[in-house]
Amino acid sequence: MGRFVIVAYRPKPGRAEDLKALVARHVDVLRQEGLATDHPASVMQAADGAIVEVFEWVSADAIARAHSNPVVGAMWGEFFELCDFFPLNTLPETGQLFAEFESLALEG
């Protein structure tokens, strides 16, 4: 059964556009590796510029397999160069009953 995840990325200074380009191809790479479903991913931006991504892994096993996949490992290395990961609940928007974010339409 699929596993939805929500992840928050804070771009490092001067790297916001590079991060957006990486996020644009992120789930496609996971799909090519058989790790993410075809369910459409959603990408949005918080008021402070943080990017929030929602997508579906194929299974909990797929998440575990990603950690030993060299293609995914290389991509995660790019993420670490471009951004910091942080808990979603630290975004002010998540303190609202209906958390609102700006929609980002990224081309992969």
N, C-alpha and C positions, 0 to 999 in steps of 0.2 A: 504494500500500500504506500502511496506517495507521502512525502513529508514536506509540508510548506515551511519555508524559513523566511524570516525578515532580518535583514542585516543592514547596519548603518555604517557608512564610510565618511570620514571627515578628511577632505583633501588636504594634503600638505601644501604649504604656501607655494603659489604659482603653478600648482599641478592639477587644478580643477578640470581643465579641458582634457588633459591626458587621462584623468580618472574617468570622465564621462565616456571617452572613447573605449576604454577598457571595459567598463560596465556594459557598453553597447554590445560587445562581443562575448561577454562572460557566459551567459546561459547557452548561447549557441555552441560554445566550446564544450560545455558540460553535456549538451545533447549529443554532440558528435562522439563523445566518449561513452555514451550510453548511460549517463548518470542523472540527467534531468529529463523531466517529462516535456511534452509538447504544450502543456498549459502555458498560456501567455504570461510572461513576466511583467511586473509593474515596477517602474522606476520613478521616484519622486524626489523632490528637493525640499529640505527644511528651510526655514527663514534664515538660519545661520550659514547656509550653503552646504550643509551635510546632505549626502545622497542616501536614500533609503531604497533598498531593492527587495522585492518579494518574488520568490520563485519556488518551484516544486522539484525536489529531488525524486528520483524513481522510488527510493526506499531508504530505510535506515542503513541497510547494507551498502547502498550506493554511496552514501555519505562516508562510510568507513573506507570503502574502496578508493574514494577520491584522495585520501591521504597517502596512498602509495602509487598514485597515477602520475607519471612524470610530466605529462602535458598539463595536468591541473596544477601540479607543484610549481611548474615554471610560471603559470599564470598567477598563482597566489604570490609568488615572488615579486611580480610586477605590482600587485596590489600593495604589498608592504612598502615598496618604493614610493608609491603615489599617495597613500592615505594611511590613516589610523582607523582601526575598528574600535567601536565603543558601544556600551549598552544602549539599546534603543530607548529605555526609560529615562535617559538623561536629556533627551530632546524636550524642550518645553512643550512642544505640540502634543506629546504623549500624555501630558497631565490633563488634557481636555477630554470631556466625554466623547466628543467626535474629533479625533486628531486629524487636522487638515494639513496637506502638503501640496506644493506646486507640482503638477504633472510634468515629467520630462519625457519627451519623445526622442529617443536616441537611435541613431542609425548605425547598424553594425556592419 
